[in-house]
Amino acid sequence: MTNSVNKCKANETPACCCTDVGTIIDNEDCTAEYENVFASDVLAQEKLQSLTKAAQDVESEPCQIVSQIDKVENGYKLTAKFHFCCGAECLIFQLKLR
C-alpha cells in the first residue's frame, strides 16, 4: 500500500499534517503594490507618508519604495511599490494595511 498523505507539493509531515513555512513564504514575492485615487494631492501625500512609515516599521533592511502621484480626471492617483528584502516582511506590511 502506498502512502497518499502527501498529494500536494507542500512539504508536509505525515505524522501531524504540518507544512513547512518555506512552502508558504518562499521569498519570491517581496513586493507589495498600492494604488488609490484621492480627492487632493495633499491626501495622496499623507497616505504615501503613512504607507512609508508602515513599511519602515517592519523592514529589517531599507525597503525600496517607488511612488508616483498623477493628476487624473477624478482626483490624484497614488501608485506605489514597496520592495522588501524578504517575503515575511512584505506579508507583515500587507497585513498591517488591512
C-alpha positions as CSV (number, residue, x, y, z in Angstrom):
1,M,0.0,0.0,0.0
2,T,1.4,3.4,-0.9
3,N,1.3,6.5,1.3
4,S,-1.2,9.0,-0.2
5,V,-1.0,11.6,2.6
6,N,1.3,14.0,0.6
7,K,-0.6,14.8,-2.6
8,C,0.2,18.5,-2.8
9,K,3.6,20.0,-3.5
10,A,3.9,21.4,0.1
11,N,6.4,19.7,2.3
12,E,4.1,18.0,4.8
13,T,5.0,15.8,7.7
14,P,2.6,12.8,7.5
15,A,2.5,12.5,11.3
16,C,0.9,15.9,12.0
17,C,-0.1,17.3,8.6
18,C,2.2,20.3,9.3
19,T,3.5,22.4,6.4
20,D,7.0,23.9,6.2
21,V,6.8,27.7,6.5
22,G,9.2,27.9,3.5
23,T,6.4,26.4,1.3
24,I,4.2,29.4,2.1
25,I,6.7,32.2,2.4
26,D,9.3,31.4,-0.3
27,N,10.9,34.9,-0.7
28,E,9.8,35.0,-4.4
29,D,7.2,37.7,-3.8
30,C,8.8,40.5,-1.9
31,T,6.9,43.4,-3.5
32,A,3.6,45.0,-2.3
33,E,1.7,47.3,-4.6
34,Y,-0.7,50.1,-3.6
35,E,-3.0,52.2,-5.9
36,N,-5.8,54.5,-5.0
37,V,-7.3,57.8,-6.1
38,F,-7.6,60.7,-3.6
39,A,-9.6,63.9,-3.7
40,S,-6.5,66.1,-3.3
41,D,-2.7,65.9,-3.7
42,V,-2.4,66.6,0.0
43,L,-4.4,63.5,0.9
44,A,-2.4,61.4,-1.5
45,Q,0.9,62.7,0.0
46,E,-0.4,61.9,3.5
47,K,-1.3,58.4,2.5
48,L,2.1,57.9,1.0
49,Q,3.7,59.1,4.2
50,S,1.6,56.6,6.3
51,L,2.5,53.7,4.0
52,T,6.2,54.7,4.1
53,K,6.0,54.7,7.9
54,A,4.3,51.3,7.9
55,A,7.0,49.9,5.7
56,Q,9.7,51.3,7.9
57,D,8.1,49.7,10.9
58,V,8.6,46.2,9.5
59,E,11.8,46.5,7.5
60,S,15.0,44.9,8.6
61,E,16.8,46.4,5.7
62,P,15.7,49.6,3.9
63,C,12.6,49.0,1.9
64,Q,12.8,50.2,-1.7
65,I,9.8,52.5,-2.4
66,V,8.9,53.7,-5.9
67,S,5.9,56.0,-5.9
68,Q,4.1,58.4,-8.2
69,I,1.1,60.8,-7.8
70,D,-0.6,61.7,-11.0
71,K,-3.5,64.1,-11.6
72,V,-6.4,62.2,-13.0
73,E,-9.9,63.1,-14.0
74,N,-11.5,62.5,-10.6
75,G,-8.5,63.4,-8.3
76,Y,-5.0,62.3,-7.7
77,K,-3.9,58.8,-8.2
78,L,-1.2,57.4,-5.9
79,T,0.7,54.4,-7.2
80,A,3.4,52.9,-5.0
81,K,5.6,49.7,-4.9
82,F,7.3,48.6,-1.8
83,H,10.1,46.0,-2.3
84,F,11.2,44.3,0.9
85,C,14.3,42.1,1.5
86,C,12.1,39.1,2.3
87,G,8.6,37.7,1.8
88,A,7.8,37.7,5.5
89,E,8.3,41.5,5.8
90,C,6.1,42.0,2.7
91,L,3.4,39.8,4.2
92,I,3.5,41.7,7.6
93,F,3.3,45.0,5.7
94,Q,0.3,43.9,3.8
95,L,-1.5,42.6,6.9
96,K,-0.9,45.9,8.7
97,L,-2.8,47.7,5.9
98,R,-5.9,45.6,6.5
